[in-house]
Amino acid sequence: MSFGLAVESERRNLFRYALHLCGRDRDEAEDLVQDTMLLALRAEHQFKAGTNLSGWLATIMRNKRFDRTRMRRANRIVGDPEGLHTAHMPGNDDPAAALEARDALAHLADLPTTHSRAMVMMGEGMSLHDVAAKEGVPEGTIKSRVHRGRTMLAELLGR
């Protein structure tokens, strides 16, 4: 049996494990199975013939799930808990929030370029990993820039 067929034959077991990892969210579980199978096929050269394929796939899946969880947490931490960017999103009819968002955006120019650039990219929905790669710095540096930028912005807005 080819490696691809062996991986495919584990789909049902992977899905059950994915449901467990994803808290019964079927869509998330299916995405996780697909990602796991894709990663496994790309890493076929790392699998040692004669070892436990199910265990190897489960490890890939668990690590992928942890990576996704970490990424979501990182985006929440450096995201927009004060609502500076969400206040001007379509569908928000609060004029005070719109004015506050306008003022915040106007003050972005007063921040160091590295800070405002990181804040804008994160506000546009880029992941922490992608922003760090684009800027050529570690993810921790981006977290720090966004945090310091938000702190400076809050001071400029009189918070």
C-alpha positions as CSV (number, residue, x, y, z in Angstrom):
1,M,0.0,0.0,0.0
2,S,1.3,3.4,-0.9
3,F,2.0,6.0,1.8
4,G,-0.9,8.2,0.5
5,L,-3.4,5.4,0.7
6,A,-2.1,4.5,4.2
7,V,-2.7,8.1,5.4
8,E,-6.1,8.1,3.7
9,S,-7.1,4.9,5.5
10,E,-6.5,6.7,8.8
11,R,-9.0,9.5,8.0
12,R,-11.9,8.2,10.2
13,N,-9.6,7.8,13.2
14,L,-8.1,11.2,12.6
15,F,-11.6,12.8,12.4
16,R,-12.6,11.2,15.7
17,Y,-9.4,12.6,17.4
18,A,-10.0,16.0,15.7
19,L,-13.5,16.2,17.1
20,H,-12.0,15.5,20.6
21,L,-9.4,18.2,20.1
22,C,-11.8,20.8,18.6
23,G,-14.6,20.4,21.3
24,R,-17.0,18.7,18.9
25,D,-16.8,21.5,16.2
26,R,-17.2,19.4,13.1
27,D,-16.0,22.1,10.7
28,E,-12.9,22.9,12.7
29,A,-12.3,19.1,13.0
30,E,-12.5,18.6,9.3
31,D,-10.1,21.5,8.6
32,L,-7.7,20.0,11.1
33,V,-7.9,16.5,9.5
34,Q,-7.2,18.1,6.1
35,D,-4.3,20.1,7.4
36,T,-2.9,17.0,9.2
37,M,-3.1,14.8,6.1
38,L,-1.5,17.5,3.9
39,L,1.4,18.0,6.4
40,A,1.8,14.2,6.6
41,L,2.0,13.8,2.9
42,R,4.5,16.7,2.7
43,A,6.6,15.1,5.4
44,E,6.5,11.5,4.1
45,H,10.3,11.4,4.0
46,Q,10.3,11.9,7.8
47,F,8.1,8.9,8.5
48,K,10.0,5.7,9.4
49,A,8.5,2.6,7.7
50,G,7.4,0.0,10.1
51,T,6.6,2.5,12.9
52,N,3.1,3.5,14.1
53,L,1.5,5.6,11.4
54,S,-1.6,6.4,13.6
55,G,0.6,7.7,16.4
56,W,2.7,9.8,14.0
57,L,-0.4,11.3,12.4
58,A,-2.0,12.0,15.9
59,T,1.2,13.8,16.9
60,I,1.1,15.9,13.7
61,M,-2.6,16.7,14.4
62,R,-2.0,17.6,18.1
63,N,0.9,19.9,17.2
64,K,-1.1,21.6,14.4
65,R,-4.0,22.2,16.9
66,F,-1.6,23.7,19.4
67,D,-0.2,25.9,16.7
68,R,-3.6,27.1,15.8
69,T,-4.5,27.8,19.4
70,R,-1.3,29.7,20.0
71,M,-1.8,31.8,16.9
72,R,-5.4,32.7,18.0
73,R,-4.2,33.6,21.4
74,A,-1.3,35.7,20.0
75,N,-3.7,37.6,17.7
76,R,-6.1,38.2,20.6
77,I,-3.3,39.5,22.8
78,V,-1.9,41.9,20.3
79,G,-5.3,42.4,18.6
80,D,-7.7,45.2,19.4
81,P,-9.2,44.7,22.9
82,E,-10.0,48.4,23.3
83,G,-12.0,48.4,20.1
84,L,-9.9,51.1,18.3
85,H,-10.2,49.5,14.9
86,T,-13.6,47.8,15.3
87,A,-15.3,51.2,16.1
88,H,-15.2,52.2,12.4
89,M,-16.3,48.9,11.0
90,P,-19.4,48.9,8.8
91,G,-22.5,48.3,10.7
92,N,-21.5,50.3,13.8
93,D,-23.9,53.2,14.1
94,D,-22.3,54.7,17.2
95,P,-21.2,58.2,16.2
96,A,-19.0,58.6,19.3
97,A,-17.2,55.4,18.5
98,A,-16.7,56.6,14.9
99,L,-15.2,59.9,16.1
100,E,-12.9,58.1,18.6
101,A,-11.7,55.8,15.8
102,R,-11.1,58.8,13.5
103,D,-9.0,60.5,16.3
104,A,-7.1,57.3,16.9
105,L,-6.3,56.8,13.2
106,A,-5.2,60.5,13.0
107,H,-2.8,60.0,15.9
108,L,-1.2,56.9,14.3
109,A,1.1,59.3,12.4
110,D,2.4,60.6,15.7
111,L,3.7,57.2,16.7
112,P,7.1,55.8,15.7
113,T,6.8,54.3,12.2
114,T,7.7,50.8,13.4
115,H,4.9,50.9,15.9
116,S,2.2,52.3,13.7
117,R,3.1,50.0,10.8
118,A,2.8,46.9,13.0
119,M,-0.6,48.2,14.4
120,V,-2.0,48.8,11.0
121,M,-1.0,45.4,9.6
122,M,-2.5,43.7,12.7
123,G,-5.6,45.8,12.3
124,E,-5.9,44.8,8.7
125,G,-6.1,41.2,9.9
126,M,-2.6,40.0,9.2
127,S,-1.5,37.3,11.6
128,L,1.3,37.9,14.1
129,H,3.5,35.4,12.2
130,D,2.9,37.2,8.9
131,V,3.6,40.6,10.3
132,A,6.8,39.4,11.9
133,A,7.9,37.8,8.6
134,K,7.1,40.9,6.6
135,E,9.0,43.1,9.0
136,G,11.9,40.6,9.4
137,V,11.8,40.6,13.2
138,P,10.7,38.0,15.8
139,E,7.1,37.7,16.8
140,G,7.8,39.0,20.2
141,T,9.1,42.2,18.7
142,I,5.8,42.8,16.9
143,K,3.9,42.1,20.1
144,S,6.0,44.7,21.9
145,R,5.6,47.3,19.1
146,V,1.9,46.9,19.1
147,H,1.6,47.0,22.9
148,R,3.8,50.1,23.1
149,G,2.0,51.7,20.2
150,R,-1.4,51.1,21.8
151,T,-0.1,52.5,25.1
152,M,1.3,55.7,23.3
153,L,-2.0,56.0,21.4
154,A,-4.0,55.8,24.5
155,E,-1.9,58.6,26.1
156,L,-2.3,60.8,23.0
157,L,-6.1,60.2,23.2
158,G,-6.1,61.2,26.9
159,R,-7.0,57.8,28.3
